[in-house]
Amino acid sequence: MHRQVGGYLERAGLKEGWLVLFDLRKRALWRKKLFRRHRKVGGRRVHVIGL
């Protein structure tokens, strides 16, 4: 998934981008759903946010 976003950023000529993931499970606790990560993919920074 991160590589796919990295490919989009490369084609768009961008150095960084965001990937937002929505967890729609009703029984999952919020502390499990919420997260923030940063990844480097092909020299580009991808900010990954979970909600």
NORDA-V57953 format. One record per residue. N is the residue number from 1. RES is the residue in one letter. SS is DSSP state (helix for helix, strand for strand, loop for the rest). PHI is phi as a letter, one per 20 degrees, with the letter a starting at -180 (NA if undefined). OMEGA is omega as a letter, one per 20 degrees, with the letter a starting at -180 (none if undefined). Layout:
BEGIN
((N & RES & SS & PHI & OMEGA) (N & RES & SS & PHI & OMEGA))
END
This chain:
BEGIN
((1 & M & loop & NA & r) (2 & H & helix & f & r) (3 & R & helix & f & r) (4 & Q & helix & f & r) (5 & V & helix & f & r) (6 & G & helix & g & r) (7 & G & helix & f & r) (8 & Y & helix & f & a) (9 & L & helix & f & r) (10 & E & helix & f & a) (11 & R & helix & f & a) (12 & A & helix & e & r) (13 & G & loop & m & a) (14 & L & loop & d & r) (15 & K & loop & e & r) (16 & E & strand & b & r) (17 & G & strand & a & a) (18 & W & strand & c & r) (19 & L & strand & c & a) (20 & V & strand & d & a) (21 & L & strand & d & r) (22 & F & loop & d & r) (23 & D & loop & e & a) (24 & L & loop & e & r) (25 & R & loop & f & a) (26 & K & loop & f & a) (27 & R & loop & e & a) (28 & A & loop & f & r) (29 & L & loop & f & a) (30 & W & helix & g & a) (31 & R & helix & f & r) (32 & K & helix & e & a) (33 & K & helix & f & a) (34 & L & loop & e & r) (35 & F & strand & b & r) (36 & R & strand & b & r) (37 & R & strand & c & r) (38 & H & strand & c & a) (39 & R & strand & c & r) (40 & K & strand & d & r) (41 & V & strand & c & r) (42 & G & loop & l & a) (43 & G & loop & n & r) (44 & R & strand & d & a) (45 & R & strand & e & r) (46 & V & strand & d & r) (47 & H & strand & e & a) (48 & V & strand & d & a) (49 & I & strand & c & r) (50 & G & strand & d & r) (51 & L & loop & c & none))
END
